[in-house]
């Protein structure tokens, strides 16, 4: 499975609507099946197709990206793509 991932946390310049725009843009411009995962403080405002996951660690800055390397979040068959907002 192809997993496309982004991270959003409060206190940054990006909103749930920015996540939704990224999801819609990828959906509109790709023909392969994928799941879209957003690691965030909360799911408020995310489209229902966006899979919410709580932040694995709450470091309050770009250091949250380190958690993306934790293998427990994915299957060994997954292809993972990270898009920065």
C-alpha positions as CSV (number, residue, x, y, z in Angstrom):
1,X,0.0,0.0,0.0
2,X,1.2,3.5,-0.7
3,X,0.9,5.8,2.3
4,X,1.2,9.5,1.9
5,X,2.0,11.3,5.1
6,X,2.1,14.8,6.5
7,X,2.4,16.2,10.0
8,X,0.4,19.1,11.4
9,X,0.6,20.5,14.9
10,X,-0.9,23.6,16.6
11,X,1.1,26.7,16.7
12,X,2.4,26.4,13.2
13,X,1.4,28.4,10.1
14,X,-0.5,25.5,8.6
15,X,-4.2,24.5,9.2
16,X,-6.4,21.5,8.6
17,X,-7.5,23.2,5.4
18,X,-3.9,23.1,4.1
19,X,-3.8,19.3,4.8
20,X,-7.1,18.9,3.0
21,X,-5.8,20.9,0.0
22,X,-2.7,18.7,-0.1
23,X,-4.9,15.6,0.0
24,X,-7.2,16.8,-2.8
25,X,-4.3,17.8,-5.0
26,X,-2.7,14.4,-4.7
27,X,-6.0,12.7,-5.3
28,X,-6.7,14.8,-8.3
29,X,-3.2,14.2,-9.8
30,X,-2.6,10.5,-9.2
31,X,-4.1,7.3,-10.6
32,X,-2.8,4.8,-8.0
33,X,-4.6,3.8,-4.8
34,X,-3.1,5.4,-1.7
35,X,-4.0,6.2,1.9
36,X,-3.4,9.6,3.2
37,X,-2.3,9.9,6.8
38,X,-2.0,13.0,8.9
39,X,-0.2,12.9,12.2
40,X,-1.7,15.8,14.2
41,X,-2.6,17.1,17.6
42,X,-6.3,16.6,16.8
43,X,-8.5,15.6,13.8
44,X,-10.6,18.8,13.8
45,X,-11.2,20.1,10.3
46,X,-9.6,17.1,8.5
47,X,-11.6,15.6,5.6
48,X,-13.1,12.2,6.4
49,X,-10.8,10.5,3.8
50,X,-7.7,11.8,5.7
51,X,-6.7,9.2,8.2
52,X,-5.9,10.9,11.5
53,X,-3.2,9.6,13.8
54,X,-2.1,11.3,17.0
55,X,1.4,12.7,17.0
56,X,3.7,9.8,18.1
57,X,5.7,12.3,20.2
58,X,4.9,15.8,21.1
59,X,8.0,17.8,20.7
60,X,6.3,20.9,19.5
61,X,8.5,21.6,16.5
62,X,9.8,20.1,13.3
63,X,11.4,17.5,15.6
64,X,8.1,15.6,15.4
65,X,9.2,14.4,11.9
66,X,11.7,12.1,13.6
67,X,8.8,9.9,14.7
68,X,8.1,9.1,11.0
69,X,11.1,6.7,11.1
70,X,9.4,4.5,13.7
71,X,8.6,1.2,12.0
72,X,5.6,0.5,14.2
73,X,3.5,3.0,12.1
74,X,3.8,1.0,8.9
75,X,3.7,-2.5,7.4
76,X,6.9,-3.8,5.8
77,X,5.2,-3.8,2.4
78,X,4.2,-0.1,2.6
79,X,5.7,2.5,0.4
80,X,5.8,5.7,2.4
81,X,6.0,9.2,1.0
82,X,6.2,12.3,3.3
83,X,5.0,15.6,2.1
84,X,5.9,18.7,4.1
85,X,3.2,21.3,4.4
